[in-house]
């Protein structure tokens, strides 16, 4: 009998993978934020609920399980991770514990856990006003960074150069409606992400990903495999494994961000989900490992997981397209010279392009390229992106 599962959110690729595994899918989705045609193709049912309202999702999940029991609640998206863990624990369906998922979701709790086990030392403090932020910056004697305790996509993340800048930054925090933030010492170096997968408590680092930052802290692109030597890669794998052990992760994908600093490796944050920004697709192209499929197949026992580090079969890269803020007037696409390139252009005439302050505002689309290695993939992606012309006029 096909396992019945609940997916809290999920892009079409996630729905398709689960359906191809033979799963009967109940999708939880916010009204107006999913494509009914796509969902009807892959799902047996759609439960319309705002995924940002944890109480509503919890109640909907309980009602579903009472009416139509599921084998597991999965959340491919950040918003549903804690609720999925709570429901799985409440109904004894297995998976990562609520404590584990909460440690990864709450950035301050994760920092406290790392400090408790003596791993990846980073000075931090939860601050609730400008005075507390200024006091923290004076204490560490250098620049800091403030970020929400439980959000992603580089939203409302600010660098603070010193105590005298605390009041100005805190005014931005208050304008965003936030009452407390996580303040950390500002780490400098080279940032990478680690795409992992865990089965029965054993962790595999599938890929290390290079990151290209655009404006602020918003990513402009990624490439796989990262250009790190084997010694650094081994150190990254060791640190990632110790981190995941410390929080108690036992199964499924993980996405961990690490800064390679002059003082050693430092964990920035981690998540019990696959990376965003199409990173799972890059991993599939470069390594032949489908993390989206494995996220459902392995926990349900539909497919085994080989706990071994795969060898890359090539390189893959993504570059996000951009345009001047305003209303799109026309879009010109290259017609040739696109070997190994897939254009994912979303901009179209009439669309309003905002100033990009976090990842959800990258509305223009992307370019994904493959190559013999990451360098060739990056060159192809950047060359193709440079040939996509998105013209705008000032918004009224």
N, C-alpha and C positions, 0 to 999 in steps of 0.2 A: 504494500500500500504506500502511495506517495506521502511523504511527510508534509504536514500542514505547518506553515511557518507564518509569523507576522513580521513584516518589515516596516520599521518606523522610518519613513522616508525612503530614499533610494532613487538613484538615477536610472534611466532606461537600461543601461548596461548591467546594473545590479539585478533588476527585475528579470532581464533576459537570462542571465547566468543561472539564477535560482530556478527559473522555469525549465531551462535545459537540463538541470539536474533532476527534474521530475517532481519538484516541489509544488504543492498547492499554496499559492501566495495570497495572503491578506495584507494589503498595503495600507498603512496609515499615512495620510497626506492632508495638508492644509488646503481647504477649498480655494480654487483658483491658482494653486501653485504646482499642479501636476497636469499632465496631458491625458485626458480621459481615453483618447484613442489608444495611446501606448499602454496605459494601465489595463484597459479591457483586453488587450492582446495577451498580456502576460499574467494577469492577476485574476483570481476567482472572485475577489471582492475588494472594494476600497472603503475604508473607514475614514470619513472626513473629520479631521480634528486638527487644531492648531498645535503643531509639534513644539511650539514655544511655551505652551501652557502645560506644564508637567502634571498638574492635578487632573486636567481633562484627559491627557493621554493615559494616565494611570487608570482612571475610571473606565475609559474606553477599552483598555487592555483587559481589565478584569471582566468587563461585560462580554468581551469576545471569548475569553477563555471559558467562561461559564456556559456560553451558548455553543461554542465550537472550539474545543480544546486544541491548542497548538503545541508542536514539539519544542519550539523555541521562539523567543522574541529576539530579533536582531535589529541593530541600528547601524546602518552604514554612515549615518550623519551624526555630527557632534551633538545636535540638539536632543537626540533620543537615547544617548548612551546610558545615562543614569536611570531613566525610567525602564529601559529594557532590562538592565541588571536587577532592578528592584522587582520587576514582574517575574523574571526567571527565578530569583531567589524565593519569592513568595510562593510560587507554584512548584518549586523543586525541579526546575527544568534543566539545571546545570549551567555551565558557563562561568565567566569571571564573577567573583563576588561583588556585592554592592560596595564593600569597603575598598576593594581594588579600583573599581571604576571611579569612585568618588575621589580617591587619592590622585588619580590621573586627571580628573576633571577640574579639581580645585587646585590651582597652581600653588597657592600658599601651603596647602596640606602636603603637596608633593615635596616642596622645598623643606618643610619640617621633617618629613620622613627621610629624605636624603641626609639632612643634618644629623638625624638620630642614628643612622647607620654609618656616618662618616664618609659619605660618597659625594663627590663633585661639589666641593665647598663654594658656595655663592652667598654673599651677605644679602639679606632681604628683610623686609618688614611690611606688615599690612598697615597702611596709613589711611587716616580718615579726614585729614584736612591739610591745608598748606603748611601749617606749623609743624605737623608731624613729618611731612615730606622733607621740609627744610632741615629738621633735626637729623633725620636719617642721612641726608646728603652731607651734612657737616661731619657726621660721625665717620662716614666712609672716606671722606676727603677726596672725592672725585665725582665724575658724572654718574648719573643713575638712569634707570628706565622705569617707567610706571606702566602697568598693564592691568586690565580687568582680571579678576580672580578666576573667571570661568567662561571666557569667550575665546574665539579664534579668528582667523582671517586677518590678523594684524589690525583689528578694529580698536580704536581708542588707545593705541600704544604711542607713548611719547618719550623721547629722550629729554633728560633734564640736566643741563650742564653744571648746575651748582645751586646752593641754597637760595641765591638771589633770584633764581628763575622759578622757584617753587610756586609762588603765588600765581604767576601767569599760566603755568601749566595746570594748576589746580582749577583755574577758572574754566579751562577746556573740559576738565573732568566733570565739573558741576554742570556745564552746559550739556554734556552728554547724559545727564541724569544719574550719575554714579556717585555713591556715598563713600565708597572705600576702594582702594586699589592696592595692588602688590607693587612695592618698590624694591628694586634690586640694583646691585652694582652693575654698571654698564660693562659688558664683556666685549672685548675687541679681538679680532682674529678672523678666521674663515669659518663660515657656517655651512654645515651639511645636514642632511636629514638621513635617517636610518629607517629603511623599510623592512620590518621584521614580521615573522610569523611564529606563533607558539602553539605547541600541541603537547598535551599532558605535562605541562610545566617546563618543557624544553624549548629553548628559543633559538631560532635561526635568523641570522642577519642575511636577508636575501639580497639587498642592494644598499649601497651608500650613494646618496644623490647630491650633486652640486646644486647650489642655489644662486640665482642672480637677483639682486635686489634692485627695484626701481625707485620710485619716489617714496620717501619715508621708509617704512618697514614692509612695504607691499612687494611681493615677489614679482619679478618680470619674466622669470623663466627658471627651468630646471634641466639638468642633464644627468644621464645614467650611462655607465658607471661614473662615480666621482673620480677625479684624478688625484687620488691619494695613494701613497706607497703601501706596500703590504704590512709594514710595521704599524703605521697609523691605522690602517683598516682593522688590524687585529686588536689594537687598543680600543677602537670604536666598538667593535663587536663585544669585547669584554665588558666595557662600561655599560653598554646597552643591556647585556644579559644581567649584570648585577643590579641595574635599575629595575628591570622587570621582575627580578626575584624579590627585590625590596618591597615592591608594591603588591606582589602576589599574583601577577598575571599568569594564567595557566593555558589560555587558548586564544586563537584568532590573530588577526593582523595587529600590528602596532606601528606607530609613526612617531619617531623620536628625533627632536632637533638638538644638535650638539654644536658647540663652538670650539674650534681648535684654537686655543690661545697659547701665548708664550709660556704660560704656567701649567699647561696641560689641557686635557679635555674637560669641558664643562657642559652639563646638561642644561638646555634652555627649557624644554618642556617635552611631554610625551603624551600619547593618546592611544587608547585601545581601539583603534580603527585604522583603516588604510589612509594614506596621505591624500590630501585634496589635490587640486590643480592638475588632474589627469596623471599624477605620478604612478598610479597602478598600471596605466596603459604604457607608460614608459618602461616600467619594470617588465611587463609582458613582452614588449618589443625587444628589449635588450637581453632578457634572461630566459624568456619562454615560460615564465612562472606567472600564473593567473591568480593574483591575490584576491580579486573580487570573487572568483569562483570558490577558491579555497576557504574564504571566510564563512561560507555556508556549508560547503561539502565536507570539510574535515570535522567540525564540531558535531555534525549529524551522523558521522560515520559512513557517508556516502562515497568518499574517496580517502585514501591514505595520504599522509604527509611524510615526505622524505626529509628527515632532519639532517640535511647536509647543505653546505653552501654551494649554490649553483655557479657554474662558469658562464660568463657573458657570451652571448652569441653575436653581439654587435653593440652599437651605441644608439641612444635615443635622446631626443631633446625636445623641449617645448619652449616657445617664446610667445608671450601674450602681446596682442596687437593693441595699439593705442592711437589716440587722435586728440586734437585740441578739443577741450570742452565746448559743447554747443550742439546744434542740430545737424545731423548728417545730411549733406546735400547730394553726395554721390560717392560710389565705391568702385575703384578700379582694381581688378585682380589680374595677376600674371597668367598668361595662357600657355606658357611653355617653360622649360628649364626647371621643372618641379620634380626631378628624380628623387625618390625617397621622401617626398614631402606630402603631407595631407593638410589642406587648408580648412580651418574651422572658423571661417569668418561669419560673425553674427551681426555686424553693423549693417544697417540698411537705411536708405533715405527716410528721413522723418524721425529717426531714433534720436533721443536726447542723450548725449554723452556727458557724464558728470566729471568733475575733478575727482581723480581716484584717491581716496583716503583709506580704503580697505579693499580686500580682494573681491568682494561681491560687486564692486563698482567697475570692475574690468569688463565692460560690456561689449567690447569690439570683437572678441574672439581670440583665436590662437592659431599657431602653426606648429605642427608636430612633424619631426623629421627623424629618419633612421640613417645610419651609416655604418661603416666598418668598425668605427669606434665612436666614443662620445664627441671627440673633436670634430670629426666629419659631420656628425649629426648636428652639432651646434652651428657649424658653418652653413649647412644647408638651411637650417631653420631661420637663421638670421638673414641670410641672403633672400629667402622667400618673403620673410616679414617686411624687409625693406622695400619690396616691390608691391606690397599691398598699399594702395593709396585710399585713405579714408578722409574725405574733405568735410569740413563742418563750417557752419556760420554761427555767429553769436546767437544764443538763445534769446528770445524776446523777453 
